[in-house]
């Protein structure tokens, strides 16, 4: 195994190419894991940041959807060549873009970006680590949330998304030539549903979801929340793929007091598995909202986007937030794992240290490294919940570093990333339905952020949204990058 020294990032080194922003915590970083943070300066685009590391561990790119203040239909990028010490800015434009973005590095260092256009995603590539972008063209069909991934040999790129007409998870495949650094995506993509029709329950009766059981298209109804596509790193053929998504159930979809009919709260986290590179899929529940003694179910589970990751041995993890056992909307963070490619699943492991009816821990993002090593991030409040309306309620990004994650006794190191809150008040968890249904209508942070383990050093990087008003030069909001400086995980790549 390659030996390495932990990357020590000091306060003096954390400057942005276009703005200098102080880090939180001391020069050695905040908390046991030693996190330091740097803001990307005020701007109109900061929600839903995506983060990817290049294989060399020095280059990284963050992206957000939105405008540069002058033009719409853009994606905003921040890129670094020194593992996050300094950052510079670029952008790309698309004919009808400016929606959700996602970014991924191919094994040779070429970056690919997907910009949501609603009718498809518009793809861009960068051969200079994010400094400039060249158009590839469109991929997929009508969609809202999209995610990128690539095969282990670097010759295939994947785009998975929620098709809002079919109301299912679909994906498209493109080929990549490392010699010419060019992508080829069919004009009409080879899209397949990630949910098999033969998994549907009998018509007219909602199923009773069970962990490891088949997912129900009846429960799904018109309500699917799209998570990432994962490629098993232990499968050198790259034929084993996973798509993580969450669904509600038939009962809550029709209950006006339980959502916005026909869109009820999420009730289960599903993993669609393909062992033949996407030709066929099998969908099974990784976690479900448990039945209560009075016959009711938990009020919500999984929020908007569930997240999954795979370690170097092929162990599969799903992370999510749930109100299991709590009253009201006191969400907490959990993970489950599977050692047999999604067929059977562990019991949930709680990650935050809040009391079950105290505060809330929402959203979920993760990355896995060496066997049994996992990093999970979320936003946490110890004095409020997502439906809070008081400005006294504050939220802060948190991280859990887990080792021995597939054992009966995992080791969990959990801490706040910074002592600077990133949001005040409530956070709406209903996506585009915010402002229509019950609960907070503040969706200003949008619906996710991202954790990624540096493939060279094992240090955890985090891109998150901040509009709490506590950071210098913040304006209405900004993207913040956090980097761990002590006790790295083993990368496993």
Residue pairs with C-beta under 8 A, 6 or more apart in sequence:
1 490
4 456
4 457
4 458
6 457
6 459
6 485
6 486
6 487
6 488
7 83
7 454
7 457
7 459
7 483
7 485
7 488
8 28
8 485
9 29
9 36
9 83
9 84
9 85
9 483
9 485
10 27
10 28
10 36
11 22
11 23
11 26
11 27
11 36
12 27
13 85
13 86
14 21
14 23
14 36
14 37
14 38
14 84
14 85
15 21
15 38
15 85
15 86
16 38
16 39
16 40
16 41
16 78
16 86
16 87
17 86
17 87
17 88
17 89
18 41
18 88
18 89
19 39
19 40
19 41
19 473
21 38
21 39
21 41
21 471
21 472
21 473
22 472
23 36
23 37
23 38
24 30
24 35
24 36
24 37
24 418
24 419
24 420
25 31
25 34
25 35
25 36
25 37
25 418
25 419
28 34
28 485
28 486
29 35
29 36
29 484
29 485
29 486
30 36
30 37
30 415
30 416
30 417
30 418
30 419
31 415
31 416
31 417
32 413
32 415
32 486
32 487
33 399
33 401
33 413
33 415
33 460
33 484
33 485
33 486
33 487
34 484
34 485
34 486
34 487
35 399
35 415
35 417
35 418
35 462
35 482
35 483
35 484
35 485
36 482
36 483
36 485
37 417
37 418
37 420
37 480
37 481
37 482
37 483
38 84
38 87
38 480
38 481
39 466
39 471
39 472
39 473
39 474
39 478
39 479
39 480
40 46
40 62
40 78
40 87
40 89
40 478
40 479
40 480
40 481
41 473
41 475
41 478
42 473
42 474
42 475
42 476
42 477
42 478
43 68
43 69
43 76
43 475
43 477
43 478
43 479
44 66
44 67
44 68
44 69
44 476
45 64
45 65
45 66
45 67
45 68
45 74
45 76
45 479
46 64
46 66
46 465
46 466
46 467
46 477
46 478
46 479
47 64
47 65
47 66
47 444
47 445
47 446
47 447
47 465
47 477
48 64
48 65
48 100
48 101
48 446
48 447
48 448
48 449
48 465
49 62
49 63
49 64
49 449
49 450
49 463
49 464
49 465
49 479
50 62
50 63
50 64
50 101
50 102
50 103
50 450
50 463
51 60
51 61
51 62
51 103
51 450
51 451
51 452
51 461
51 462
51 463
51 481
52 60
52 61
52 103
52 104
52 105
52 111
52 452
53 59
53 60
53 105
53 452
53 453
53 454
53 455
53 461
54 60
54 61
54 105
54 109
54 111
54 129
55 105
55 107
55 109
55 455
55 456
55 493
56 109
56 456
57 83
57 454
57 455
57 456
57 457
58 80
58 81
58 82
58 83
58 456
59 79
59 80
59 81
59 105
59 109
59 129
59 130
60 79
60 80
60 83
60 84
60 452
60 461
61 77
61 78
61 79
61 80
61 103
61 105
61 111
61 126
61 129
61 130
62 77
62 78
62 79
62 103
62 463
62 479
62 481
63 75
63 76
63 77
63 78
63 101
63 102
63 103
63 113
64 75
64 76
64 101
64 465
64 479
65 75
65 76
65 98
65 99
65 100
65 101
65 115
65 116
66 74
66 75
66 76
66 98
67 73
67 74
67 98
68 74
68 76
68 91
71 93
72 98
73 93
73 94
73 95
73 96
73 97
73 98
74 91
74 92
74 93
74 94
74 97
74 98
75 91
75 92
75 94
75 97
75 98
75 101
75 113
75 115
75 124
76 89
76 91
77 89
77 90
77 91
77 92
77 103
77 113
77 130
77 133
78 87
78 88
78 89
78 130
78 479
78 481
79 87
79 88
79 89
79 90
79 129
79 130
79 131
80 86
80 87
80 88
81 129
83 454
83 457
83 459
83 483
84 461
84 481
84 483
87 481
88 131
90 130
90 131
90 132
90 133
91 133
92 113
92 115
92 124
92 133
92 135
94 115
94 117
94 122
94 124
94 135
95 117
95 122
96 117
96 118
96 119
96 122
97 115
97 116
97 117
97 122
98 115
98 116
99 115
99 116
99 117
99 118
99 144
100 114
100 115
100 116
100 144
100 145
100 146
101 113
101 114
101 115
101 116
102 113
102 114
102 146
102 147
102 148
103 111
103 112
103 113
103 114
103 148
104 111
104 112
104 113
104 148
104 149
104 150
104 157
105 111
105 112
106 112
106 150
106 154
106 157
106 176
106 178
107 150
107 152
107 153
107 154
107 178
108 154
108 178
108 181
109 127
109 129
110 125
110 126
110 127
110 176
110 178
110 181
111 125
111 126
111 127
111 129
111 130
112 123
112 124
112 125
112 126
112 136
112 148
112 150
112 157
112 183
113 123
113 124
113 125
113 126
113 133
113 148
114 121
114 122
114 123
114 139
114 146
114 147
114 148
114 159
115 121
115 122
115 123
115 124
116 143
116 144
116 145
116 146
117 138
118 142
118 143
118 144
119 138
119 141
119 142
120 138
120 139
120 140
120 141
120 142
120 143
121 138
121 139
121 140
121 143
121 146
121 159
121 161
122 135
122 137
122 138
123 135
123 136
123 137
123 138
123 139
123 159
123 174
123 183
123 185
124 133
124 134
124 135
124 136
125 133
125 134
125 136
125 181
125 183
126 132
126 133
126 134
127 134
127 181
136 183
136 185
137 185
138 185
139 159
139 172
139 174
139 185
139 189
140 146
140 159
140 161
140 170
140 171
140 172
140 189
140 191
141 163
141 165
141 170
141 189
141 191
142 163
142 164
142 165
143 161
143 162
143 163
143 164
143 170
144 161
144 162
144 164
144 226
144 432
145 161
145 162
145 225
145 226
145 305
146 159
146 160
146 161
146 162
146 226
147 159
147 160
147 161
147 226
147 227
147 228
147 229
148 157
148 158
148 159
148 229
149 157
149 158
149 160
149 228
149 229
149 230
149 231
150 156
150 157
150 158
150 176
150 231
151 157
151 158
151 231
151 238
152 231
152 233
152 235
152 236
152 238
153 236
153 238
154 176
154 178
155 175
155 176
155 177
155 178
156 173
156 174
156 175
156 176
156 238
156 277
157 173
157 174
157 175
157 176
157 183
157 185
158 171
158 172
158 173
158 174
158 229
158 231
158 241
158 278
159 171
159 172
159 173
159 174
159 189
159 229
160 169
160 170
160 171
160 172
160 194
160 226
160 228
160 229
160 243
161 169
161 170
161 171
161 226
162 168
162 169
162 170
162 224
162 225
162 226
162 245
163 169
163 170
163 191
163 193
166 193
167 220
167 221
167 222
167 223
167 224
168 193
168 194
168 195
168 220
168 224
169 193
169 194
169 195
169 224
169 226
169 243
169 245
169 272
170 191
170 192
170 193
170 194
171 191
171 192
171 194
171 229
171 243
171 278
172 185
172 186
172 189
172 190
172 191
173 189
173 190
173 277
173 278
174 183
174 184
174 185
174 186
174 189
175 183
175 184
176 182
176 183
176 184
177 184
192 278
192 279
192 281
193 281
194 243
194 245
194 272
194 274
194 281
194 283
195 215
195 217
195 220
195 270
195 272
195 281
195 283
196 280
196 281
196 282
196 283
197 217
199 214
199 215
199 216
199 217
199 282
199 283
200 216
200 217
200 218
201 207
201 216
201 217
201 218
201 219
203 218
205 218
206 216
206 218
206 219
206 249
206 250
206 251
207 216
207 218
207 219
207 249
208 291
209 215
209 216
209 219
209 249
209 267
209 268
209 285
209 288
209 289
210 285
210 288
211 285
211 286
211 287
211 288
211 336
211 345
212 284
212 285
212 343
212 344
212 345
213 284
213 285
214 282
214 283
214 284
214 285
215 247
215 268
215 270
215 283
215 284
215 285
216 247
216 249
218 250
219 247
219 248
219 249
219 250
219 267
219 268
220 247
220 248
221 247
221 248
221 250
221 253
221 262
222 253
222 262
222 263
223 247
223 248
223 253
223 262
223 263
223 264
223 266
224 245
224 246
224 247
225 245
225 246
225 247
225 266
225 302
225 304
225 305
225 306
225 431
226 245
226 305
227 243
227 244
227 245
227 246
227 305
227 306
227 307
227 308
228 243
228 244
228 307
228 308
229 241
229 242
229 243
230 241
230 242
230 243
230 244
230 308
230 309
230 310
230 316
231 238
231 240
231 241
231 310
232 238
232 240
232 241
232 242
232 310
232 314
232 341
233 310
233 311
233 312
233 314
233 492
233 493
234 310
234 312
234 313
234 314
235 314
238 277
239 274
239 275
239 276
239 277
240 273
240 274
240 275
240 314
240 341
241 273
241 274
241 277
241 278
242 271
242 272
242 273
242 274
242 308
242 310
242 316
242 342
243 271
243 272
243 281
244 269
244 270
244 271
244 286
244 306
244 307
244 308
244 318
245 269
245 270
245 272
245 306
246 266
246 268
246 269
246 270
246 301
246 302
246 305
246 306
246 320
247 266
247 267
247 268
247 270
248 259
248 263
248 264
248 265
248 266
248 267
249 264
249 267
249 268
249 297
251 258
251 264
251 297
252 258
252 259
252 264
252 265
252 267
252 297
253 259
253 261
253 262
253 263
253 264
254 261
254 262
254 264
255 261
255 264
257 438
258 264
258 265
258 299
259 265
259 430
259 433
259 437
260 430
260 433
260 436
260 437
263 430
263 433
265 299
265 300
265 301
266 300
266 301
266 302
266 303
266 304
266 306
267 288
267 289
267 297
267 298
267 301
268 285
268 287
268 288
268 289
268 301
268 302
269 285
269 286
269 287
269 288
269 301
269 302
269 306
269 318
269 320
270 283
270 284
270 285
270 286
271 283
271 284
271 285
271 286
271 308
271 316
271 318
271 338
271 342
272 281
272 282
272 283
273 281
273 282
273 283
273 284
273 341
273 342
274 280
274 281
274 282
275 341
284 342
284 343
285 345
286 318
286 336
286 338
286 342
286 345
287 301
287 302
287 318
287 320
287 322
287 334
287 336
287 345
287 348
288 301
289 297
289 298
289 300
289 301
289 322
289 324
290 297
290 298
290 324
291 297
292 298
298 322
298 323
298 324
299 323
299 328
299 329
300 322
300 323
300 329
300 331
300 429
301 320
301 321
301 322
301 323
301 324
302 320
302 321
302 322
303 320
303 321
303 331
303 362
303 363
303 364
303 429
303 447
304 363
304 429
304 430
304 431
304 447
304 448
305 363
305 364
305 447
305 448
306 318
306 319
306 320
306 364
307 318
307 319
307 320
307 364
307 365
307 366
307 448
308 316
308 317
308 318
308 319
308 366
309 316
309 317
309 319
309 366
309 367
309 368
309 374
310 316
310 317
310 368
311 317
311 368
311 369
311 370
311 371
311 372
311 373
311 374
311 405
311 492
312 368
312 369
312 370
312 371
312 492
312 493
313 371
313 372
314 341
315 337
315 338
315 339
315 368
315 371
315 372
315 405
315 406
316 337
316 338
316 341
316 342
317 335
317 336
317 337
317 366
317 368
317 374
317 405
318 335
318 336
318 337
318 345
319 333
319 334
319 335
319 351
319 364
319 365
319 366
319 376
320 333
320 334
320 335
320 364
321 331
321 332
321 333
321 334
321 361
321 362
321 363
321 364
321 378
322 331
322 332
322 334
322 348
323 329
323 330
323 331
323 332
324 332
324 334
324 348
325 356
326 332
326 356
326 357
327 357
328 357
328 385
328 387
329 360
329 385
329 386
329 387
329 439
330 354
330 356
330 357
330 358
330 359
330 360
330 385
331 360
331 361
331 362
331 385
331 386
332 350
332 351
332 352
332 354
332 356
332 360
332 361
333 350
333 351
333 352
333 361
333 364
333 376
333 378
333 400
334 348
334 349
334 350
334 351
335 348
335 349
335 351
335 366
335 374
335 376
335 402
335 405
336 345
336 346
336 347
336 348
336 349
337 345
337 346
337 405
337 406
338 344
338 345
338 346
339 406
346 406
349 410
349 412
351 361
351 376
351 378
351 400
351 402
351 412
351 414
352 361
352 378
352 380
352 398
352 400
352 414
353 414
354 360
354 361
354 380
354 382
358 382
359 380
359 381
359 382
359 383
359 384
359 385
360 380
360 381
360 384
360 385
360 386
361 378
361 379
361 380
361 398
362 378
362 379
362 380
362 386
362 427
362 429
363 377
363 378
363 379
363 447
363 448
363 449
364 376
364 377
364 378
365 376
365 377
365 378
365 448
365 449
365 450
365 451
366 374
366 375
366 376
366 377
366 451
367 374
367 375
367 451
367 452
367 453
367 460
368 374
368 375
368 405
368 453
368 492
369 375
369 453
369 458
369 489
369 490
369 491
369 492
369 493
370 489
370 490
370 491
370 492
371 406
371 492
372 403
372 404
372 405
372 406
372 407
373 402
373 403
373 405
373 489
373 490
373 492
374 401
374 402
374 405
375 399
375 400
375 401
375 402
375 451
375 453
375 460
375 489
376 399
376 400
376 402
376 451
377 397
377 398
377 399
377 400
377 417
377 449
377 450
377 451
377 462
377 464
378 397
378 398
379 395
379 396
379 397
379 398
379 422
379 423
379 427
379 445
379 449
379 464
380 395
380 396
380 397
380 398
380 416
381 388
381 393
381 394
381 395
381 396
383 392
383 393
383 394
384 390
384 392
384 393
384 394
384 395
384 425
384 426
385 393
385 426
386 426
386 427
386 428
386 429
386 439
386 440
387 426
387 438
387 439
387 440
388 425
388 426
388 440
389 425
389 426
389 440
390 425
391 424
391 425
392 424
393 424
393 425
393 426
394 421
394 423
394 424
394 468
395 421
395 422
395 423
395 424
395 427
395 468
396 416
396 417
396 418
396 419
396 420
396 421
396 422
397 416
397 417
397 418
397 422
397 449
397 462
397 464
397 482
398 414
398 415
398 416
398 417
399 414
399 415
399 417
399 451
399 460
399 462
399 484
400 412
400 413
400 414
401 412
401 413
401 414
401 460
401 487
401 489
402 410
402 411
402 412
402 413
403 410
403 411
403 489
404 410
404 411
413 487
417 462
417 464
417 482
418 482
420 466
420 468
420 470
420 471
421 468
421 470
422 445
422 464
422 465
422 466
422 467
422 468
422 470
422 480
423 444
423 445
423 465
423 466
423 467
423 468
424 468
424 469
425 440
425 442
426 439
426 440
426 441
426 442
427 440
427 442
427 443
427 445
428 434
428 435
428 439
428 440
428 441
428 442
428 443
429 439
429 447
430 436
430 437
430 439
431 443
431 447
434 440
434 441
434 442
434 443
435 441
435 443
444 467
444 477
445 465
445 467
446 465
449 462
449 463
449 464
449 465
450 462
450 463
450 464
451 460
451 461
451 462
452 460
452 461
452 462
453 459
453 460
453 461
453 489
453 491
454 460
454 461
454 488
454 491
455 491
455 493
456 491
457 488
457 491
458 488
458 489
458 490
458 491
459 483
459 484
459 485
459 488
459 489
460 483
460 484
460 488
460 489
461 481
461 482
461 483
461 484
462 481
462 482
462 483
463 479
463 480
463 481
464 479
464 480
464 482
465 477
465 479
465 480
466 474
466 477
466 478
466 479
466 480
467 474
467 476
467 477
467 478
468 474
471 478
471 480
